[in-house]
């Protein structure tokens, strides 16, 4: 029974949640967020300040809505609260200047957030700091502890310490930063007497830096610490190797006081207590400034004195001869004392010893040997003298003996190992061994002299040489290498260049030769031979036809000439040809143009001649046939001819009926004017001469046939005028051709008043004969006739 109420309560809560979920989806929105600073935005230090944040949220279907409040100062989170309440507070008690800043509130509700406005809090007033000392009567330069604190303040503070004299202003000593509200440090005062110490602090806020008031002042009595040591050097006049005693002492007995004797920053001796004593046999090198220094805690006092040790004899001098030493040379080392004090030392007692790299070589004042790598090293000597039965040793300076290596025979070579005749090139003269500097001198053709000096191993003597045109000119080059003025130079001959260099000679101008000749016959082979006189291999030959945009052929060879063949020459091969040659010198040379002509082949010539002959024969045959046909035609129409047996010119009057009979006999000639043509050719004359014993002159008679026009033509007789050829023949002998009389007649009808233009020439050519006939014959001309020939306009 006792467990039922919780179960019932749980059941009711579940039902309530189910009811809320069924009732609808939950929703919310943050309306406003407010911020308040109480009691006000500007307060005095020590005041209780409350920062209050309120939120207003509208929601539905949410039973318990939690709010997360975040308080921020200068955008840095300083406090958080998670609550279901709609407001919360953040208390600052007491408020200090470090709490000044810009405050804000940020509220988060589930996945939503909203911030309040920013409000500024200013806290004024800083606590006055308190100063404490652990020793108010320190010695000068003695360290003591001081503490400056402001227990009521918050945050990191910056502390300053001051020293104030009775009649002066505070003097700043040091500044230190602390993460707390107090600072402990050490101070050192060097001013002897009374002074006052004080401190203050600073705090940085958004508004700026605030400084506190000065702390309480504490009087400090700085006591003098008289620990400056006294230094004594015995004896006053010191000669080497006298024994010297140096004493350092302090007057104030203090515990743990230390005394140091120092020379050239080297501690010669250290002692504790009141005094320090240092004894040593003096040497000239001991001369210098001695420092005696006393130290107690962090206080130091010091004293200075100069120690002078006079030499009995000077430091020995070591000399080398010769100075410029080469391997193989004999060198000499001399050790000698240049100065000594008479009466204090006997120079006859001096003894000398030579050392090489710290190893004794010999006991003498002179050492001589031959320079070589084994004798290179550091040499010095020692001089020994006796004073007051005491041996005194002095050491000379050290001389480094390193014999120079003589220059080896140089080697001449071309930069890159390749050169081109006709172009400038660069020569290297190099010796593989030899101590620097090495001077190189290059001699060449035409008085060429060039100098170079090499001082480092990475350098090379490189000479810019003008061009040469012959390989043999290389033999004239010489290179001298020298690094020892006492020895002759080493020589390199130009013949070395020939052995180590790829010498490329540019090709000469090529010559193009045509074989068998520049005039060839169709079908022949043309050989274009391109040749050069000089040039390094390989040589590239290229042939060109001026009419072609591309090269005909290109060939690389080790010969000085090559050929290109053109087979079956034809008309397209006519024109100008040239060839070009080049080699590794990359200079292209071109030949002169060569003109090639192609003649027609012999068989084609014969064929053309035969064709022309046949053409002429054909023309002759055509002309003969035409002449024969014309003659036959004339014979056929000869029936119209009328031969006269009496006079040379006789007029024949034909009746119209006769004319009609003639027209019927030759219907193709009707309607036209018929002119009897006298055949003036040799064939007609020959034929007539073969028939007639006497040549007769042809005579013409015009025969005109017209139809009467009853309207226009005048009244005419019953006959028309007809012109016929009248030949004078032998009485009783008619003209016969092929057994028939030859007769020519031409009829001109009024219906065709204009003669045919094709016959105009014949008519005009016959007009002269007609004129002659008409002059010898009675000819009647009709003014209206259109068949007459007027020779003026047509001829």
C-alpha positions in Angstrom: 0.0 0.0 0.0 2.9 2.4 0.7 4.3 2.1 -2.9 1.1 3.0 -4.6 1.3 6.8 -4.3 4.7 7.0 -6.1 3.5 4.7 -8.8 0.4 6.6 -9.2 2.3 9.9 -9.4 4.6 8.5 -12.0 1.6 7.3 -14.0 0.0 10.7 -13.8 3.2 12.4 -14.9 3.5 10.0 -17.9 -0.1 10.6 -18.8 0.5 14.4 -18.6 3.5 14.2 -20.9 1.5 12.0 -23.3 -1.3 14.4 -23.2 1.0 17.3 -24.0 2.6 15.5 -26.9 -0.8 14.5 -28.3 -2.1 18.0 -27.8 0.6 19.6 -30.2 4.3 20.1 -31.1 6.3 22.2 -28.5 7.6 25.6 -29.5 9.3 28.6 -27.9 11.0 31.9 -28.6 13.2 34.2 -26.5 11.6 37.5 -26.4 14.0 39.8 -24.5 17.1 39.6 -22.3 17.8 42.4 -19.9 20.8 43.4 -17.7 21.0 45.6 -14.6 23.9 46.8 -12.5 23.1 47.6 -8.9 23.4 50.0 -7.1 24.7 51.9 -10.1 27.1 51.8 -13.0 29.8 53.9 -11.2 30.8 52.9 -7.6 33.6 53.3 -5.2 36.1 50.6 -4.5 34.7 48.2 -1.8 31.1 48.6 -2.7 28.9 45.6 -3.2 27.7 45.4 -6.8 25.0 43.1 -8.2 24.7 42.2 -11.9 21.2 41.0 -12.6 20.1 39.3 -15.8 16.4 38.7 -16.8 15.0 36.7 -19.7 11.5 36.6 -21.2 10.6 33.4 -23.2 7.3 32.6 -24.9 6.6 28.8 -25.3 4.0 26.1 -25.7 3.8 22.4 -24.8 6.9 22.7 -22.6 6.5 21.9 -18.9 10.0 22.7 -17.6 12.0 25.3 -19.6 15.6 25.7 -18.5 17.7 28.8 -19.0 21.5 28.9 -19.2 22.8 32.4 -18.1 26.3 33.4 -19.0 27.8 36.6 -17.6 30.6 38.2 -19.6 33.1 41.0 -18.8 34.9 42.5 -21.8 33.6 39.5 -23.9 35.2 37.0 -21.4 32.9 34.6 -19.6 33.2 35.1 -15.8 30.1 33.3 -14.4 27.4 30.8 -15.6 24.0 29.7 -14.0 21.6 27.0 -15.3 18.1 27.5 -13.9 14.4 27.3 -14.7 14.0 30.7 -13.3 13.7 33.7 -15.7 16.3 35.8 -13.8 19.6 35.4 -11.9 22.2 37.6 -10.2 26.0 37.8 -10.1 27.5 39.5 -7.1 30.8 41.4 -6.8 31.5 42.0 -3.1 33.6 44.0 -2.6 34.0 45.6 -6.0 37.5 46.7 -6.9 39.0 48.6 -9.8 40.0 45.3 -11.5 36.2 44.6 -11.7 35.7 47.6 -14.0 34.7 46.7 -17.5 31.8 46.1 -20.0 29.3 43.5 -18.8 26.8 41.5 -20.7 24.5 38.6 -20.3 23.9 35.7 -22.8 20.9 33.4 -22.3 20.7 30.0 -24.0 17.4 28.1 -24.2 17.9 24.8 -25.8 19.3 25.6 -29.3 18.4 29.3 -29.2 20.4 32.1 -27.7 20.0 35.8 -27.1 22.3 38.5 -25.6 21.5 41.5 -23.6 22.8 45.0 -24.1 26.3 45.8 -22.9 26.6 47.9 -19.7 29.7 49.5 -18.3 30.8 49.3 -14.7 33.4 51.8 -13.3 34.9 51.1 -9.9 37.0 54.0 -8.7 39.6 54.2 -5.9 42.7 52.1 -5.3 44.1 50.8 -2.0 47.3 52.5 -0.9 50.1 49.9 -1.0 52.3 48.9 1.9 56.2 48.7 1.7 58.3 46.3 3.8 62.2 46.0 4.0 64.3 43.2 5.5 67.3 45.5 5.9 67.2 49.3 6.4 71.0 49.7 6.8 72.6 47.9 3.9 76.1 48.3 2.6 76.7 50.0 -0.7 75.8 47.6 -3.6 74.5 45.1 -1.1 71.3 43.4 -2.1 68.3 43.4 0.3 64.7 42.4 0.0 61.6 44.6 -0.4 57.9 43.8 -0.5 55.1 46.0 -1.9 51.5 44.8 -1.4 47.9 45.9 -1.9 46.0 43.0 -0.2 42.5 44.3 -1.0 43.0 44.6 -4.8 42.4 42.0 -7.4 44.1 40.9 -10.6 47.6 41.4 -11.9 49.3 44.6 -10.7 52.4 46.4 -12.0 54.7 47.6 -9.1 57.1 50.5 -9.2 59.9 51.2 -6.7 61.4 54.7 -6.0 64.4 56.1 -4.1 64.0 59.6 -2.7 66.8 61.8 -1.3 66.2 64.5 1.3 66.5 67.4 -1.1 65.3 65.7 -4.3 62.5 64.2 -6.2 61.7 60.4 -6.2 64.0 58.5 -8.6 62.5 55.5 -10.3 64.5 52.3 -9.5 62.7 49.4 -11.2 59.3 48.1 -12.4 58.0 44.6 -12.2 54.7 42.9 -13.1 52.9 40.5 -10.7 50.0 38.2 -11.1 49.0 38.7 -7.5 48.3 41.8 -5.3 51.9 41.8 -3.9 55.5 41.6 -5.1 58.7 40.7 -3.4 62.1 41.6 -5.0 65.6 42.7 -4.3 67.2 46.1 -4.5 70.8 47.3 -4.6 71.8 50.9 -3.6 75.1 52.4 -4.4 74.6 55.9 -3.1 76.2 56.1 0.4 74.0 57.9 2.9 70.4 58.4 3.9 67.4 57.9 1.4 63.7 57.0 1.5 62.2 54.0 -0.4 58.6 53.9 -1.6 56.4 52.0 -4.1 53.1 52.2 -5.9 51.2 50.1 -8.4 49.3 50.3 -11.7 46.3 48.4 -13.0 45.2 48.2 -16.6 41.5 48.2 -17.4 39.5 48.8 -20.5 39.1 52.4 -19.7 42.9 52.8 -19.3 45.6 52.6 -16.7 44.9 53.5 -13.1 47.7 54.3 -10.7 47.6 54.0 -6.9 48.9 56.5 -4.3 52.5 56.1 -3.2 53.1 53.7 -0.3 54.6 54.6 3.0 58.2 55.8 2.8 61.0 53.9 4.7 64.3 55.5 5.5 67.4 53.5 4.5 70.9 54.1 5.7 73.4 53.0 3.1 76.8 52.3 4.6 80.1 52.4 2.9 82.0 49.1 2.4 85.7 49.8 2.4 87.0 46.6 0.9 89.1 48.3 -1.9 92.3 46.2 -1.9 95.8 47.6 -1.5 98.3 46.3 -4.1 102.1 46.2 -3.8 104.7 45.0 -6.4 108.2 44.1 -5.3 110.9 45.0 -6.6 110.3 48.3 -8.2 113.0 47.9 -11.0 112.5 44.5 -12.5 114.7 42.7 -15.0 114.1 39.3 -16.3 114.3 36.8 -14.7 113.9 38.6 -11.4 111.4 37.1 -8.9 108.4 39.4 -8.6 106.0 39.5 -5.6 102.5 40.9 -5.8 100.5 41.5 -2.6 96.8 42.4 -2.4 95.1 43.1 0.9 91.9 44.6 2.4 91.5 46.7 5.6 88.0 45.6 6.8 87.9 42.1 8.2 84.8 40.5 6.8 83.8 36.9 6.5 83.7 35.2 3.1 85.6 38.0 1.4 87.5 36.9 -1.8 90.5 38.5 -3.4 91.5 38.0 -7.0 94.7 38.8 -9.0 93.9 39.2 -12.7 95.9 40.0 -15.8 94.4 40.3 -19.3 91.2 38.8 -18.0 93.1 35.8 -16.7 92.9 35.0 -13.0 96.5 34.6 -11.8 95.6 33.7 -8.2 92.6 33.7 -5.8 92.5 33.9 -2.0 90.0 34.3 0.8 90.7 36.5 3.8 92.5 39.7 4.2 95.5 39.3 1.8 96.7 37.6 -1.4 100.4 37.1 -2.2 101.7 35.9 -5.7 105.4 35.3 -6.5 106.8 34.4 -10.0 109.9 34.6 -12.1 109.5 37.5 -14.4 109.6 37.6 -18.1 109.2 40.4 -20.6 105.9 39.0 -21.6 104.6 39.5 -18.0 104.6 43.2 -18.5 101.1 44.7 -18.4 98.3 45.8 -16.1 97.5 43.8 -13.0 94.0 44.0 -11.4 93.5 43.2 -7.7 89.7 42.7 -7.0 88.0 42.1 -3.6 84.4 40.7 -3.5 82.0 40.4 -0.6 78.5 39.1 -1.3 77.6 41.1 -4.4 79.9 44.0 -3.6 83.1 44.3 -5.6 86.0 46.8 -5.2 89.2 46.7 -7.3 92.6 48.3 -7.7 95.0 48.6 -10.7 98.8 48.7 -11.1 101.1 48.3 -14.1 103.9 45.7 -14.1 107.0 46.4 -16.2 109.7 43.7 -16.8 112.8 44.9 -18.6 114.5 42.6 -21.1 118.1 41.4 -20.6 118.2 40.4 -24.2 115.6 40.7 -26.9 113.5 38.0 -28.3 115.4 36.1 -31.0 114.5 36.8 -34.6 114.0 34.0 -37.1 114.5 34.8 -40.8 114.0 32.7 -44.0 116.0 32.9 -47.2 114.7 33.0 -49.8 111.3 34.3 -48.9 109.8 33.1 -52.2 110.6 29.4 -51.9 109.9 26.7 -54.4 110.3 23.0 -54.2 113.8 22.0 -55.1 115.2 25.3 -53.8 117.7 25.4 -50.9 116.4 27.5 -48.0 118.1 28.8 -44.9 116.8 29.7 -41.4 118.8 32.1 -39.3 118.1 32.7 -35.5 119.7 35.7 -33.9 119.4 38.1 -30.9 119.3 41.7 -31.9 119.5 43.4 -28.5 121.0 42.7 -25.0 121.9 44.7 -21.9 125.7 44.9 -21.5 126.9 43.8 -18.1 123.8 41.9 -17.3 124.4 39.0 -19.7 127.3 37.6 -21.7 126.4 37.3 -25.4 128.9 34.5 -25.8 126.7 32.3 -23.6 123.8 32.5 -26.1 122.6 29.1 -27.4 120.2 28.5 -30.2 117.9 25.6 -31.0 115.6 25.1 -34.0 112.2 23.4 -33.9 109.8 22.2 -36.5 106.3 21.5 -35.5 107.5 21.4 -31.9 110.2 18.8 -32.6 113.8 19.8 -32.1 115.8 19.8 -35.3 119.2 21.1 -34.4 121.2 23.2 -32.0 122.7 25.9 -34.1 122.1 29.5 -35.1 121.5 28.4 -38.8 119.5 25.6 -40.4 119.6 24.9 -44.1 117.9 22.2 -46.2 116.2 21.6 -49.6 112.6 22.5 -49.9 110.2 19.7 -50.5 106.8 18.7 -49.1 108.4 16.8 -46.3 110.2 19.9 -45.0 107.1 22.1 -45.0 106.0 23.1 -41.5 106.1 25.6 -38.7 109.6 26.6 -37.7 110.8 28.6 -34.6 113.9 28.9 -32.6 114.9 29.4 -28.9 117.7 31.5 -27.5 119.2 30.6 -24.1 121.1 33.1 -21.9 122.6 33.0 -18.4 122.0 35.7 -15.8 122.9 35.3 -12.2 123.4 31.6 -12.7 119.8 31.4 -14.0 119.0 30.3 -17.5 116.8 32.6 -19.5 114.9 31.2 -22.5 113.2 33.2 -25.2 111.3 31.9 -28.2 111.2 33.5 -31.6 108.2 34.0 -33.8 106.9 31.1 -35.8 107.5 31.0 -39.5 105.5 28.7 -41.8 107.7 27.2 -44.4 105.7 25.9 -47.3 107.6 25.6 -50.6 105.6 26.6 -53.6 105.0 24.0 -56.3 106.6 24.9 -59.6 104.2 25.3 -62.4 103.8 22.2 -64.6 103.8 22.3 -68.4 100.6 24.0 -69.6 98.1 22.5 -71.9 96.5 24.4 -74.7 92.9 23.6 -75.6 89.9 25.1 -77.1 86.9 25.9 -74.9 84.3 23.3 -75.6 86.8 21.2 -77.7 85.4 22.5 -80.9 86.4 25.5 -83.1 85.4 26.9 -86.5 87.8 28.3 -88.9 86.9 31.8 -89.9 85.3 32.5 -86.5 86.8 33.8 -83.2 87.4 31.2 -80.6 88.6 30.9 -77.0 91.7 29.1 -75.8 92.4 27.7 -72.4 96.0 27.5 -71.1 96.1 25.5 -68.0 98.8 23.9 -65.8 97.6 21.0 -63.6 100.0 21.8 -60.8 101.6 25.0 -59.6 101.3 27.4 -56.7 99.2 30.4 -57.3 99.4 33.0 -58.7 100.4 31.7 -62.2 100.9 34.1 -65.0 100.0 32.8 -68.5 101.1 34.5 -71.7 99.6 33.5 -75.1 101.5 34.2 -78.3 99.7 33.9 -81.6 99.9 34.8 -85.3 100.2 38.4 -86.5 102.1 39.4 -83.3 99.2 38.4 -80.9 100.2 38.6 -77.2 97.7 38.1 -74.4 98.3 37.9 -70.7 96.2 36.4 -67.9 96.9 35.8 -64.2 95.2 33.0 -62.2 95.0 33.3 -58.4 92.5 30.6 -57.4 92.1 27.0 -58.3 88.6 27.6 -59.8 89.9 30.2 -62.2 91.2 29.4 -65.7 93.3 31.4 -68.1 90.9 31.9 -71.0 92.0 33.9 -74.0 89.6 35.4 -76.6 91.4 34.7 -79.9 90.5 36.3 -83.2 89.6 34.1 -86.1 92.0 32.1 -88.2 91.4 30.8 -91.7 93.9 27.9 -91.9 94.4 25.0 -89.7 98.2 25.4 -90.0 97.8 28.8 -88.1 97.2 26.8 -84.9 100.9 25.7 -85.0 101.9 29.3 -84.5 100.3 29.5 -81.0 102.5 29.3 -77.9 101.5 29.5 -74.2 104.0 30.4 -71.4 103.1 29.5 -67.8 105.2 31.0 -65.0 104.9 31.3 -61.2 108.7 31.5 -60.3 110.4 34.6 -61.6 113.8 32.9 -61.1 112.9 30.0 -63.4 112.2 29.9 -67.2 108.5 29.6 -68.1 107.0 26.3 -69.1 105.8 26.2 -72.7 102.7 24.7 -74.4 102.8 24.4 -78.2 99.9 25.0 -80.5 100.3 21.5 -81.9 98.4 20.3 -78.9 95.3 22.1 -80.2 95.3 19.9 -83.3 95.3 16.7 -81.2 92.6 17.7 -78.7 90.2 19.9 -80.8 87.6 19.1 -83.3 88.5 21.7 -85.9 85.6 22.5 -88.2 86.3 24.2 -91.5 83.3 25.9 -93.1 82.5 24.8 -96.6 83.6 26.9 -99.5 81.2 28.2 -102.0 79.8 25.2 -103.9 79.8 24.8 -107.7 77.0 23.2 -109.5 77.9 21.2 -112.6 75.3 19.7 -115.0 76.1 16.5 -116.8 75.9 15.8 -119.7 75.3 19.6 -120.3 73.0 22.4 -119.7 71.0 21.6 -122.9 69.7 18.1 -122.7 67.2 16.1 -124.8 63.9 14.9 -123.5 64.2 11.5 -121.8 67.8 11.9 -120.9 69.1 11.7 -117.3 70.4 15.0 -115.8 73.1 14.7 -113.2 73.4 17.8 -110.9 76.9 17.6 -109.4 77.4 19.9 -106.4 81.0 20.2 -105.2 83.1 22.2 -102.7 86.8 22.8 -102.5 87.1 22.7 -98.7 85.0 21.9 -95.7 84.9 19.6 -92.7 82.9 16.4 -92.8 80.1 15.6 -92.9 78.9 18.0 -95.6 75.2 18.3 -96.4 74.4 19.1 -100.0 70.9 20.3 -101.0 69.7 20.8 -104.6 67.0 23.4 -105.5 64.9 24.2 -108.6 64.0 27.8 -108.6 60.5 27.0 -109.8 59.9 24.6 -106.9 59.2 25.8 -103.4 60.8 22.8 -101.9 64.3 21.3 -102.2 64.8 18.6 -104.8 67.0 16.5 -102.6 69.3 16.6 -99.6 72.3 14.4 -98.9 74.9 14.2 -96.1 78.2 12.8 -97.0 81.9 12.7 -96.1 82.9 13.6 -99.7 83.6 17.0 -101.2 81.0 16.5 -103.9 77.7 14.6 -104.5 75.2 14.4 -107.3 71.5 14.3 -107.7 70.0 12.7 -110.8 66.8 13.8 -112.6 65.6 10.9 -114.7 63.5 11.2 -117.9 64.0 14.9 -118.5 61.0 16.8 -119.8 59.8 20.4 -120.2 59.0 20.7 -116.5 62.6 20.4 -115.7 63.6 23.6 -117.6 64.7 26.5 -115.4 67.4 27.7 -113.0 69.0 25.3 -110.6 71.4 25.8 -107.7 72.8 23.9 -104.8 73.6 24.7 -101.2 76.1 23.1 -98.9 76.7 23.3 -95.1 78.5 21.4 -92.4 78.8 21.5 -88.6 80.0 25.1 -89.0 76.4 25.9 -89.7 77.3 28.3 -92.5 75.1 27.8 -95.6 76.8 28.5 -98.9 74.9 28.7 -102.2 76.2 28.1 -105.7 75.5 30.2 -108.8 72.4 29.6 -110.8 72.7 27.1 -113.7 70.0 27.3 -116.4 69.0 23.9 -117.9 67.2 23.7 -121.3 65.4 20.5 -122.5 65.3 19.9 -126.2 62.6 17.9 -128.0 63.5 14.3 -128.6 64.7 13.2 -132.1 61.8 10.9 -132.8 59.4 13.7 -131.9 61.2 16.0 -134.4 60.9 13.4 -137.1 57.3 12.8 -136.2 56.6 16.6 -136.5 58.4 16.8 -139.9 56.5 13.8 -141.2 53.3 15.4 -139.9 54.1 18.7 -141.6 54.9 16.9 -144.9 51.7 15.0 -144.7 49.8 18.2 -143.9 51.4 20.0 -146.9 50.6 17.0 -149.1 47.1 17.0 -147.9 46.8 20.7 -148.5 48.2 20.3 -152.0 45.9 17.5 -152.7 42.9 19.5 -151.5 44.0 22.4 -153.6 44.5 20.2 -156.7 41.1 18.5 -156.2 39.5 21.9 -155.7 41.2 23.2 -158.8 40.1 20.1 -160.8 36.6 20.5 -159.5 36.5 24.1 -160.5 37.8 23.3 -163.9 35.2 20.6 -164.3 32.5 23.0 -163.2 33.7 25.6 -165.7 33.7 23.0 -168.4 30.2 22.0 -167.5 28.9 25.5 -167.7 30.9 26.1 -171.0 27.8 25.4 -173.1 26.8 29.0 -172.5 30.0 30.3 -174.0 29.9 31.9 -177.5 33.2 31.9 -179.5 33.8 34.7 -182.0 35.4 33.8 -185.3 35.9 37.3 -186.5 36.8 40.2 -184.4 38.3 40.3 -180.9 35.3 41.9 -179.4 31.8 41.2 -180.9 28.5 41.9 -179.4 26.0 39.1 -179.4 22.3 39.8 -179.0 20.3 37.0 -177.7 16.6 36.7 -177.7 14.8 36.2 -174.4 13.9 32.7 -175.6 17.5 31.8 -176.0 18.3 33.1 -172.7 15.6 31.1 -171.1 17.0 28.0 -172.9 20.4 28.7 -171.3 18.8 29.3 -167.9 17.0 26.0 -168.2 20.3 24.3 -169.0 21.8 25.8 -165.9 19.0 26.3 -163.4 21.3 26.8 -160.4 22.6 30.0 -162.0 19.2 31.6 -162.5 18.3 34.9 -160.9 22.0 36.0 -160.7 24.3 38.1 -162.8 26.7 35.7 -164.5 30.2 37.0 -165.2 32.3 35.0 -167.5 35.7 34.7 -165.8 38.8 34.5 -167.7 41.1 32.0 -166.3 44.4 33.8 -166.0 46.2 30.9 -164.3 48.9 29.1 -166.0 46.9 25.9 -166.3 44.2 27.6 -168.4 46.7 29.4 -170.5 48.7 26.2 -171.1 45.6 24.4 -172.0 44.5 27.0 -174.5 47.9 27.2 -175.9 47.9 23.5 -176.5 44.7 23.7 -178.4 45.0 27.0 -180.2 48.0 27.9 -182.2 47.5 31.5 -181.3 46.6 32.9 -177.9 43.4 34.8 -178.0 42.3 37.5 -175.5 39.1 36.8 -173.7 36.3 39.2 -174.2 33.2 39.5 -172.1 29.6 40.3 -172.9 27.0 41.0 -170.3 23.7 39.3 -170.7 20.9 40.7 -168.6 17.6 39.2 -168.2 14.9 41.2 -166.5 11.2 41.0 -166.0 9.4 44.1 -167.1 7.9 46.2 -164.3 4.9 47.7 -165.7 4.8 50.5 -163.1 8.5 51.6 -162.7 10.4 50.3 -165.7 10.4 52.2 -169.0 9.1 50.5 -172.1 11.7 48.1 -173.4 12.3 46.1 -176.4 11.6 42.4 -176.4 15.2 41.5 -175.7 17.5 41.8 -172.7 21.2 42.6 -172.7 23.4 39.6 -172.1 27.2 39.6 -171.6 29.1 36.6 -172.7 32.7 35.7 -173.0 33.9 36.3 -176.5 37.1 34.7 -177.3 39.1 35.2 -180.5 39.7 31.8 -181.9 41.1 30.6 -185.1 38.7 30.6 -187.9 36.9 27.3 -188.1 38.7 25.8 -185.0 36.5 25.8 -181.9 38.0 25.6 -178.4 37.6 22.1 -177.1 38.1 20.7 -173.7 37.3 17.0 -173.0 35.5 17.0 -176.4 33.1 19.8 -175.5 33.2 23.5 -176.2 34.2 25.7 -173.2 31.6 28.3 -172.4 31.3 30.6 -169.4 28.2 32.6 -168.6 26.8 34.4 -165.7 23.2 35.5 -165.5 22.0 38.4 -163.4 18.3 38.6 -162.8 16.6 41.8 -161.8 15.1 40.0 -158.8 18.6 39.9 -157.2 19.9 43.4 -157.9 23.0 43.1 -155.6 25.6 40.6 -156.4 26.5 38.0 -153.8 29.3 39.2 -151.5 31.1 36.0 -151.9 31.4 36.7 -155.5 32.3 40.4 -155.1 35.9 39.6 -155.2 35.6 37.6 -158.4 33.5 40.3 -159.8 35.9 43.0 -158.8 38.9 41.1 -160.0 37.2 40.5 -163.3 36.1 44.1 -163.6 39.3 45.1 -165.3 38.8 42.4 -168.0 35.2 43.4 -168.3 36.2 47.0 -168.8 38.6 45.9 -171.5 35.9 43.8 -173.1 33.3 46.5 -172.8 35.7 49.0 -174.4 36.1 46.7 -177.4 32.5 45.6 -177.6 29.3 47.4 -177.8 27.8 46.9 -174.3 24.4 48.2 -173.3 23.9 49.0 -169.7 20.6 49.4 -168.0 20.4 52.2 -165.4 18.1 50.2 -163.2 20.1 47.0 -163.3 21.5 45.9 -159.9 23.9 43.3 -161.2 26.7 45.5 -162.5 29.9 45.7 -160.5 31.2 49.1 -159.4 34.8 48.4 -158.7 35.3 51.6 -156.7 33.5 50.7 -153.4 34.3 47.0 -153.3 37.8 47.0 -154.7 
